[in-house]
Amino acid sequence: MKNVRMNTAIVTAALALAIPQLSWGTGNRDYISIVGSSTVYPFSTVVAEHFGKTTGFKTPKVESTGSGGGFKLFCEGIGNQHPDITNSSRRIKQSEIDTCRNNGVSEIVEVKVGYDGIVLANSKGATALALTRKEIFLALAKEVPNLDTTQEMIPNPYMTWQDINPALPAIRIEVMGPPPTSGTRDAFVELAMEAGAKQFDWIKVLSKSDKNRFKIIAHTLREDGAYIEAGENDNLIVQKLVVNPKAVGIFGYSFLDQNSGQIQGALINGQAPTFDNIANGSYPVSRPLYLYVKKAHANMVPGINEYLGEFASEQAWGPEGYLADKGMIPMPKEERAQFSDTVRKLSPLTSL
């Protein structure tokens, strides 16, 4: 996780972009519009509800569109018809910054808000799973290495978990997970699938020598029914796991935490998906969470600065805050101070 923190350090100089701002239109919207990640959605929602109850501002409208879908809406332009904030369970891409810039969204404020683990979970009525990232890759990749030869990929032949490892249960591989527009999907293929693929030495070499081929191998999930795209509604995946003990779901840690009476998280590389293991970096599939804000909207839509201030308060994102009670893993004190300063100054990022 330390590398993630280093890679996501925010640059606080303003964007110098000679692009005209789009017309705001007639009249200002009197509520904050937030879109984006289904993982960050419950955290943004609880802050929005608290904000609406404790201030004179209207409760912000929060929609779960997925991280990719959120950036698409966010980057369409400036004005009443466009959202003010997008949640994301991954960092913004340079291509998305370019799209924003081309549409007049020239100052984007990046606020890291905490950390989350990605869990593989099943019903408490089923056998608990203990998996390695190599086994996850072999279970879900569209093509896997032919173990009888070298450097040959074949269509995935594994139908049950036991086919991969005799110690695993003899039940059909059936995993419900996020679609390509999801930041959880992006983080999962990077943190779990890529790491699992690199357990094969010749594939690990490809990650340096032929990045395009490596990405195809590590990122392309099965299309034969073993992996099921279940949309952006993680609560719906949880409900399906309860009624189908043979299935496994992929989602953020907070959904496991809030439903721990019904579902259980798989161990990954021997580490359980717990609050402490994610916070200290020992759980291998964890990632940072973000808000992205249009600076141009902060002076036009009432309450944006105050909402961000509430999110960045110790009572919200601190170790004893109400977001930790909802399952968000707090940032270390130094990072909270850094991004609190970003919120106060609304400092736009300049590059990745």
C-alpha positions as a Markdown table, in Angstrom:
| # | Residue | x | y | z |
|---|---|---|---|---|
| 1 | Met | 0.0 | 0.0 | 0.0 |
| 2 | Lys | 3.0 | 2.3 | 0.5 |
| 3 | Asn | 3.7 | 2.3 | -3.2 |
| 4 | Val | 0.1 | 3.1 | -3.9 |
| 5 | Arg | 0.3 | 6.1 | -1.6 |
| 6 | Met | 3.5 | 7.3 | -3.3 |
| 7 | Asn | 2.1 | 6.9 | -6.8 |
| 8 | Thr | -1.0 | 8.8 | -5.9 |
| 9 | Ala | 0.6 | 11.9 | -4.4 |
| 10 | Ile | -1.3 | 15.0 | -5.5 |
| 11 | Val | 0.3 | 17.9 | -7.3 |
| 12 | Thr | -1.1 | 21.1 | -6.1 |
| 13 | Ala | -0.3 | 23.7 | -8.9 |
| 14 | Ala | -3.2 | 24.9 | -11.1 |
| 15 | Leu | -3.8 | 23.5 | -14.6 |
| 16 | Ala | -2.6 | 26.0 | -17.2 |
| 17 | Leu | -5.1 | 25.2 | -19.9 |
| 18 | Ala | -6.2 | 27.7 | -22.5 |
| 19 | Ile | -9.7 | 26.3 | -23.0 |
| 20 | Pro | -12.8 | 28.4 | -22.8 |
| 21 | Gln | -15.3 | 27.5 | -20.0 |
| 22 | Leu | -18.7 | 26.3 | -21.1 |
| 23 | Ser | -21.7 | 28.5 | -20.4 |
| 24 | Trp | -23.2 | 27.9 | -17.0 |
| 25 | Gly | -26.7 | 28.6 | -18.2 |
| 26 | Thr | -29.6 | 30.4 | -16.4 |
| 27 | Gly | -29.9 | 29.9 | -12.7 |
| 28 | Asn | -27.8 | 27.8 | -10.4 |
| 29 | Arg | -28.6 | 24.3 | -9.1 |
| 30 | Asp | -29.3 | 24.5 | -5.4 |
| 31 | Tyr | -28.1 | 21.0 | -4.5 |
| 32 | Ile | -24.8 | 19.1 | -5.1 |
| 33 | Ser | -24.8 | 16.4 | -7.8 |
| 34 | Ile | -22.5 | 13.4 | -7.2 |
| 35 | Val | -22.0 | 10.4 | -9.4 |
| 36 | Gly | -19.5 | 7.5 | -9.7 |
| 37 | Ser | -18.1 | 4.5 | -7.9 |
| 38 | Ser | -20.5 | 1.9 | -6.3 |
| 39 | Thr | -17.8 | 1.3 | -3.7 |
| 40 | Val | -17.5 | 5.0 | -2.6 |
| 41 | Tyr | -21.3 | 5.4 | -3.0 |
| 42 | Pro | -22.3 | 4.4 | 0.6 |
| 43 | Phe | -19.6 | 6.6 | 2.0 |
| 44 | Ser | -20.6 | 9.7 | 0.0 |
| 45 | Thr | -24.2 | 8.9 | 0.8 |
| 46 | Val | -23.8 | 8.8 | 4.6 |
| 47 | Val | -21.8 | 12.1 | 4.5 |
| 48 | Ala | -24.5 | 13.6 | 2.3 |
| 49 | Glu | -27.2 | 12.5 | 4.7 |
| 50 | His | -25.3 | 13.9 | 7.7 |
| 51 | Phe | -24.6 | 17.1 | 5.8 |
| 52 | Gly | -28.3 | 17.6 | 4.9 |
| 53 | Lys | -29.4 | 17.1 | 8.5 |
| 54 | Thr | -26.8 | 19.3 | 10.2 |
| 55 | Thr | -26.5 | 22.3 | 7.8 |
| 56 | Gly | -28.8 | 24.7 | 6.0 |
| 57 | Phe | -27.9 | 23.1 | 2.6 |
| 58 | Lys | -29.9 | 20.6 | 0.7 |
| 59 | Thr | -28.9 | 17.0 | 0.9 |
| 60 | Pro | -26.6 | 16.2 | -2.1 |
| 61 | Lys | -27.9 | 13.8 | -4.7 |
| 62 | Val | -25.6 | 10.8 | -5.0 |
| 63 | Glu | -25.9 | 8.3 | -7.9 |
| 64 | Ser | -24.0 | 5.0 | -8.3 |
| 65 | Thr | -22.8 | 4.8 | -11.9 |
| 66 | Gly | -19.5 | 3.0 | -11.6 |
| 67 | Ser | -16.1 | 4.8 | -11.6 |
| 68 | Gly | -15.8 | 4.8 | -15.4 |
| 69 | Gly | -19.4 | 5.9 | -15.9 |
| 70 | Gly | -18.9 | 8.6 | -13.3 |
| 71 | Phe | -15.9 | 10.0 | -15.2 |
| 72 | Lys | -17.8 | 10.0 | -18.4 |
| 73 | Leu | -20.6 | 12.1 | -16.9 |
| 74 | Phe | -18.2 | 14.3 | -15.0 |
| 75 | Cys | -16.0 | 15.1 | -18.0 |
| 76 | Glu | -18.9 | 16.1 | -20.3 |
| 77 | Gly | -18.7 | 19.8 | -19.3 |
| 78 | Ile | -19.3 | 22.7 | -16.9 |
| 79 | Gly | -22.8 | 23.7 | -16.0 |
| 80 | Asn | -26.1 | 22.8 | -14.2 |
| 81 | Gln | -26.7 | 19.7 | -16.3 |
| 82 | His | -23.3 | 18.2 | -15.3 |
| 83 | Pro | -22.3 | 16.6 | -12.0 |
| 84 | Asp | -20.1 | 18.5 | -9.5 |
| 85 | Ile | -18.3 | 15.6 | -8.0 |
| 86 | Thr | -17.5 | 12.0 | -9.1 |
| 87 | Asn | -16.5 | 9.2 | -6.7 |
| 88 | Ser | -13.9 | 6.7 | -7.8 |
| 89 | Ser | -12.4 | 3.5 | -6.6 |
| 90 | Arg | -9.3 | 4.1 | -8.8 |
| 91 | Arg | -7.3 | 7.1 | -9.8 |
| 92 | Ile | -8.4 | 9.2 | -12.8 |
| 93 | Lys | -6.7 | 8.2 | -16.1 |
| 94 | Gln | -4.8 | 10.6 | -18.3 |
| 95 | Ser | -7.3 | 9.9 | -21.1 |
| 96 | Glu | -10.1 | 11.0 | -18.8 |
| 97 | Ile | -8.2 | 14.2 | -17.9 |
| 98 | Asp | -7.8 | 14.9 | -21.6 |
| 99 | Thr | -11.5 | 14.4 | -22.2 |
| 100 | Cys | -12.4 | 16.7 | -19.3 |
| 101 | Arg | -10.0 | 19.3 | -20.7 |
| 102 | Asn | -11.4 | 19.1 | -24.2 |
| 103 | Asn | -14.9 | 19.8 | -22.8 |
| 104 | Gly | -13.8 | 22.8 | -20.7 |
| 105 | Val | -13.3 | 21.0 | -17.4 |
| 106 | Ser | -9.9 | 22.5 | -16.9 |
| 107 | Glu | -9.5 | 22.4 | -13.1 |
| 108 | Ile | -10.0 | 19.1 | -11.3 |
| 109 | Val | -9.4 | 18.7 | -7.6 |
| 110 | Glu | -8.4 | 15.2 | -6.5 |
| 111 | Val | -9.1 | 14.2 | -2.9 |
| 112 | Lys | -8.1 | 10.8 | -1.6 |
| 113 | Val | -10.6 | 9.9 | 1.1 |
| 114 | Gly | -9.5 | 6.4 | 2.4 |
| 115 | Tyr | -8.7 | 2.8 | 1.5 |
| 116 | Asp | -10.8 | -0.2 | 0.7 |
| 117 | Gly | -10.1 | -3.9 | 0.2 |
| 118 | Ile | -11.6 | -6.0 | -2.6 |
| 119 | Val | -13.0 | -9.2 | -1.3 |
| 120 | Leu | -14.1 | -12.5 | -2.7 |
| 121 | Ala | -17.0 | -13.6 | -0.6 |
| 122 | Asn | -19.6 | -16.3 | -0.4 |
| 123 | Ser | -22.5 | -17.3 | 1.8 |
| 124 | Lys | -21.9 | -18.4 | 5.4 |
| 125 | Gly | -23.8 | -21.5 | 4.4 |
| 126 | Ala | -21.0 | -22.5 | 2.0 |
| 127 | Thr | -17.4 | -23.7 | 2.5 |
| 128 | Ala | -15.1 | -20.9 | 3.3 |
| 129 | Leu | -12.5 | -20.3 | 0.6 |
| 130 | Ala | -8.7 | -19.8 | 1.0 |
| 131 | Leu | -7.2 | -18.8 | -2.3 |
| 132 | Thr | -3.9 | -17.5 | -3.7 |
| 133 | Arg | -3.8 | -14.9 | -6.4 |
| 134 | Lys | -2.5 | -17.5 | -8.8 |
| 135 | Glu | -5.6 | -19.6 | -8.2 |
| 136 | Ile | -7.8 | -16.6 | -8.7 |
| 137 | Phe | -6.1 | -16.0 | -12.1 |
| 138 | Leu | -6.5 | -19.6 | -13.1 |
| 139 | Ala | -10.2 | -19.6 | -12.1 |
| 140 | Leu | -11.2 | -16.4 | -13.9 |
| 141 | Ala | -8.8 | -15.8 | -16.9 |
| 142 | Lys | -10.3 | -16.4 | -20.3 |
| 143 | Glu | -7.1 | -18.2 | -21.3 |
| 144 | Val | -4.6 | -19.9 | -19.0 |
| 145 | Pro | -1.1 | -21.4 | -19.5 |
| 146 | Asn | -1.0 | -24.9 | -20.8 |
| 147 | Leu | 0.9 | -26.6 | -18.0 |
| 148 | Asp | 2.1 | -29.3 | -20.3 |
| 149 | Thr | 4.1 | -26.9 | -22.5 |
| 150 | Thr | 5.8 | -23.6 | -22.2 |
| 151 | Gln | 4.5 | -20.2 | -23.3 |
| 152 | Glu | 1.2 | -21.5 | -24.7 |
| 153 | Met | -2.2 | -20.2 | -23.7 |
| 154 | Ile | -5.3 | -22.4 | -24.0 |
| 155 | Pro | -9.0 | -21.7 | -23.3 |
| 156 | Asn | -9.6 | -22.0 | -19.6 |
| 157 | Pro | -10.4 | -25.7 | -18.9 |
| 158 | Tyr | -11.1 | -25.3 | -15.1 |
| 159 | Met | -14.8 | -25.9 | -14.3 |
| 160 | Thr | -14.6 | -26.4 | -10.5 |
| 161 | Trp | -12.4 | -24.9 | -7.8 |
| 162 | Gln | -11.1 | -28.4 | -7.1 |
| 163 | Asp | -9.8 | -28.6 | -10.7 |
| 164 | Ile | -7.3 | -25.9 | -9.8 |
| 165 | Asn | -6.3 | -27.2 | -6.4 |
| 166 | Pro | -7.5 | -30.6 | -4.9 |
| 167 | Ala | -7.7 | -28.8 | -1.5 |
| 168 | Leu | -10.5 | -26.5 | -2.8 |
| 169 | Pro | -14.2 | -27.5 | -2.8 |
| 170 | Ala | -15.6 | -29.5 | -5.8 |
| 171 | Ile | -18.1 | -26.9 | -6.7 |
| 172 | Arg | -18.5 | -25.1 | -10.0 |
| 173 | Ile | -16.7 | -21.8 | -10.5 |
| 174 | Glu | -19.4 | -19.2 | -10.5 |
| 175 | Val | -18.1 | -15.7 | -9.7 |
| 176 | Met | -20.3 | -12.6 | -9.8 |
| 177 | Gly | -18.3 | -9.4 | -10.3 |
| 178 | Pro | -18.3 | -5.8 | -11.6 |
| 179 | Pro | -18.5 | -4.7 | -15.3 |
| 180 | Pro | -15.6 | -3.1 | -17.2 |
| 181 | Thr | -16.9 | 0.4 | -16.2 |
| 182 | Ser | -16.2 | -0.3 | -12.6 |
| 183 | Gly | -13.2 | 0.9 | -10.7 |
| 184 | Thr | -13.5 | -2.2 | -8.6 |
| 185 | Arg | -13.0 | -4.3 | -11.8 |
| 186 | Asp | -9.9 | -2.2 | -12.7 |
| 187 | Ala | -8.4 | -2.6 | -9.3 |
| 188 | Phe | -9.3 | -6.3 | -9.2 |
| 189 | Val | -7.5 | -7.2 | -12.5 |
| 190 | Glu | -4.5 | -5.2 | -11.4 |
| 191 | Leu | -4.1 | -6.4 | -7.9 |
| 192 | Ala | -5.4 | -9.9 | -8.1 |
| 193 | Met | -5.3 | -11.1 | -11.8 |
| 194 | Glu | -2.0 | -9.5 | -12.7 |
| 195 | Ala | -0.3 | -10.6 | -9.6 |
| 196 | Gly | -1.6 | -14.2 | -10.2 |
| 197 | Ala | -0.4 | -14.2 | -13.8 |
| 198 | Lys | 3.1 | -13.1 | -12.7 |
| 199 | Gln | 3.4 | -16.4 | -10.8 |
| 200 | Phe | 4.2 | -17.9 | -14.2 |
| 201 | Asp | 7.8 | -16.8 | -14.9 |
| 202 | Trp | 7.4 | -16.4 | -18.7 |
| 203 | Ile | 4.2 | -14.3 | -18.2 |
| 204 | Lys | 6.0 | -12.1 | -15.6 |
| 205 | Val | 8.7 | -11.5 | -18.3 |
| 206 | Leu | 6.0 | -10.3 | -20.7 |
| 207 | Ser | 4.9 | -7.6 | -18.2 |
| 208 | Lys | 8.2 | -5.9 | -19.1 |
| 209 | Ser | 8.9 | -7.1 | -22.7 |
| 210 | Asp | 5.4 | -7.2 | -24.2 |
| 211 | Lys | 3.0 | -5.2 | -22.1 |
| 212 | Asn | 0.1 | -5.5 | -24.6 |
| 213 | Arg | 0.2 | -9.3 | -24.6 |
| 214 | Phe | 0.6 | -9.3 | -20.8 |
| 215 | Lys | -2.5 | -7.1 | -20.4 |
| 216 | Ile | -4.6 | -9.4 | -22.7 |
| 217 | Ile | -3.5 | -12.4 | -20.7 |
| 218 | Ala | -4.0 | -10.9 | -17.2 |
| 219 | His | -7.1 | -8.7 | -17.8 |
| 220 | Thr | -9.3 | -10.7 | -20.1 |
| 221 | Leu | -11.9 | -12.5 | -18.0 |
| 222 | Arg | -13.9 | -15.7 | -18.9 |
| 223 | Glu | -17.0 | -15.4 | -21.0 |
| 224 | Asp | -18.3 | -19.0 | -20.6 |
| 225 | Gly | -20.4 | -18.4 | -17.5 |
| 226 | Ala | -17.8 | -18.8 | -14.8 |
| 227 | Tyr | -17.5 | -15.0 | -14.5 |
| 228 | Ile | -20.8 | -13.2 | -14.4 |
| 229 | Glu | -21.0 | -9.4 | -14.8 |
| 230 | Ala | -23.4 | -8.4 | -12.1 |
| 231 | Gly | -23.7 | -4.6 | -12.7 |
| 232 | Glu | -22.8 | -1.8 | -10.4 |
| 233 | Asn | -25.2 | -2.7 | -7.5 |
| 234 | Asp | -23.0 | -4.5 | -5.0 |
| 235 | Asn | -25.9 | -4.9 | -2.6 |
| 236 | Leu | -27.6 | -7.0 | -5.3 |
| 237 | Ile | -24.6 | -9.3 | -5.5 |
| 238 | Val | -24.7 | -9.8 | -1.7 |
| 239 | Gln | -28.4 | -10.7 | -1.9 |
| 240 | Lys | -27.6 | -13.3 | -4.7 |
| 241 | Leu | -24.9 | -14.9 | -2.6 |
| 242 | Val | -27.3 | -15.5 | 0.3 |
| 243 | Val | -29.7 | -17.4 | -1.9 |
| 244 | Asn | -26.9 | -19.2 | -3.9 |
| 245 | Pro | -24.3 | -20.8 | -1.6 |
| 246 | Lys | -22.3 | -22.0 | -4.5 |
| 247 | Ala | -21.6 | -18.6 | -5.9 |
| 248 | Val | -18.8 | -16.2 | -5.1 |
| 249 | Gly | -19.0 | -12.4 | -5.3 |
| 250 | Ile | -16.4 | -9.6 | -5.8 |
| 251 | Phe | -17.0 | -6.2 | -4.2 |
| 252 | Gly | -15.6 | -3.7 | -1.7 |
| 253 | Tyr | -14.8 | -4.6 | 1.9 |
| 254 | Ser | -17.6 | -2.3 | 3.3 |
| 255 | Phe | -20.3 | -4.6 | 1.8 |
| 256 | Leu | -18.7 | -7.6 | 3.6 |
| 257 | Asp | -18.5 | -5.6 | 6.8 |
| 258 | Gln | -22.1 | -4.5 | 6.6 |
| 259 | Asn | -23.4 | -8.0 | 5.8 |
| 260 | Ser | -21.0 | -10.1 | 8.0 |
| 261 | Gly | -23.9 | -12.1 | 9.5 |
| 262 | Gln | -24.7 | -13.6 | 6.1 |
| 263 | Ile | -21.5 | -13.7 | 4.0 |
| 264 | Gln | -17.8 | -14.5 | 4.6 |
| 265 | Gly | -14.7 | -13.3 | 2.9 |
| 266 | Ala | -12.1 | -15.6 | 1.4 |
| 267 | Leu | -8.6 | -15.6 | 2.6 |
| 268 | Ile | -6.2 | -14.4 | -0.1 |
| 269 | Asn | -2.6 | -15.5 | 0.2 |
| 270 | Gly | -3.4 | -16.5 | 3.8 |
| 271 | Gln | -4.7 | -13.0 | 4.8 |
| 272 | Ala | -8.3 | -12.4 | 5.8 |
| 273 | Pro | -10.1 | -9.3 | 4.5 |
| 274 | Thr | -10.3 | -7.5 | 7.9 |
| 275 | Phe | -10.2 | -3.8 | 8.8 |
| 276 | Asp | -6.8 | -4.2 | 10.4 |
| 277 | Asn | -5.2 | -6.2 | 7.6 |
| 278 | Ile | -6.3 | -3.7 | 5.0 |
| 279 | Ala | -5.2 | -0.8 | 7.1 |
| 280 | Asn | -1.7 | -2.2 | 7.7 |
| 281 | Gly | -1.3 | -3.4 | 4.0 |
| 282 | Ser | -1.0 | -7.1 | 4.7 |
| 283 | Tyr | -4.2 | -7.9 | 2.8 |
| 284 | Pro | -3.0 | -8.1 | -0.8 |
| 285 | Val | -6.0 | -6.8 | -2.7 |
| 286 | Ser | -6.6 | -3.2 | -1.4 |
| 287 | Arg | -6.8 | 0.2 | -3.1 |
| 288 | Pro | -7.3 | 3.9 | -2.4 |
| 289 | Leu | -10.6 | 5.7 | -2.8 |
| 290 | Tyr | -11.1 | 9.2 | -4.3 |
| 291 | Leu | -13.4 | 12.1 | -4.9 |
| 292 | Tyr | -12.9 | 14.4 | -7.9 |
| 293 | Val | -14.3 | 17.9 | -7.8 |
| 294 | Lys | -14.9 | 20.6 | -10.5 |
| 295 | Lys | -13.3 | 23.7 | -9.1 |
| 296 | Ala | -15.4 | 25.8 | -11.5 |
| 297 | His | -18.6 | 24.5 | -9.7 |
| 298 | Ala | -17.4 | 25.2 | -6.2 |
| 299 | Asn | -18.3 | 28.9 | -6.5 |
| 300 | Met | -21.6 | 28.2 | -8.4 |
| 301 | Val | -23.3 | 25.4 | -6.5 |
| 302 | Pro | -24.1 | 26.1 | -2.9 |
| 303 | Gly | -22.5 | 23.8 | -0.3 |
| 304 | Ile | -19.7 | 22.1 | -2.3 |
| 305 | Asn | -16.9 | 23.5 | -0.1 |
| 306 | Glu | -18.9 | 22.7 | 3.1 |
| 307 | Tyr | -19.7 | 19.2 | 1.9 |
| 308 | Leu | -16.0 | 18.5 | 1.2 |
| 309 | Gly | -15.1 | 20.0 | 4.6 |
| 310 | Glu | -17.5 | 17.6 | 6.3 |
| 311 | Phe | -16.0 | 14.6 | 4.3 |
| 312 | Ala | -12.5 | 15.7 | 5.3 |
| 313 | Ser | -13.3 | 16.2 | 9.0 |
| 314 | Glu | -12.0 | 13.8 | 11.7 |
| 315 | Gln | -15.6 | 13.0 | 12.7 |
| 316 | Ala | -16.1 | 11.6 | 9.2 |
| 317 | Trp | -12.9 | 10.1 | 7.8 |
| 318 | Gly | -10.8 | 9.9 | 11.0 |
| 319 | Pro | -10.0 | 6.5 | 12.8 |
| 320 | Glu | -13.0 | 7.0 | 15.1 |
| 321 | Gly | -15.2 | 8.6 | 12.5 |
| 322 | Tyr | -18.5 | 7.5 | 11.2 |
| 323 | Leu | -17.1 | 6.4 | 7.8 |
| 324 | Ala | -14.9 | 3.9 | 9.6 |
| 325 | Asp | -18.0 | 2.5 | 11.2 |
| 326 | Lys | -19.3 | 2.0 | 7.6 |
| 327 | Gly | -16.2 | 0.0 | 6.6 |
| 328 | Met | -14.0 | 2.7 | 5.0 |
| 329 | Ile | -10.3 | 2.2 | 6.0 |
| 330 | Pro | -8.9 | 5.6 | 7.3 |
| 331 | Met | -5.8 | 7.1 | 5.8 |
| 332 | Pro | -2.8 | 7.7 | 8.0 |
| 333 | Lys | -2.7 | 11.0 | 9.9 |
| 334 | Glu | -0.2 | 12.5 | 7.4 |
| 335 | Glu | -2.3 | 11.7 | 4.4 |
| 336 | Arg | -5.4 | 13.1 | 6.1 |
| 337 | Ala | -3.6 | 16.3 | 6.8 |
| 338 | Gln | -2.4 | 16.5 | 3.2 |
| 339 | Phe | -5.8 | 16.0 | 1.6 |
| 340 | Ser | -7.5 | 18.2 | 4.2 |
| 341 | Asp | -5.2 | 21.0 | 2.9 |
| 342 | Thr | -6.2 | 20.1 | -0.7 |
| 343 | Val | -9.9 | 20.5 | 0.3 |
| 344 | Arg | -9.2 | 23.9 | 2.0 |
| 345 | Lys | -7.3 | 25.2 | -1.0 |
| 346 | Leu | -9.3 | 23.3 | -3.7 |
| 347 | Ser | -5.9 | 22.7 | -5.4 |
| 348 | Pro | -6.3 | 21.2 | -8.9 |
| 349 | Leu | -4.0 | 18.4 | -10.0 |
| 350 | Thr | -1.7 | 19.0 | -12.9 |
| 351 | Ser | -0.5 | 15.5 | -13.9 |
| 352 | Leu | -0.5 | 11.9 | -12.9 |
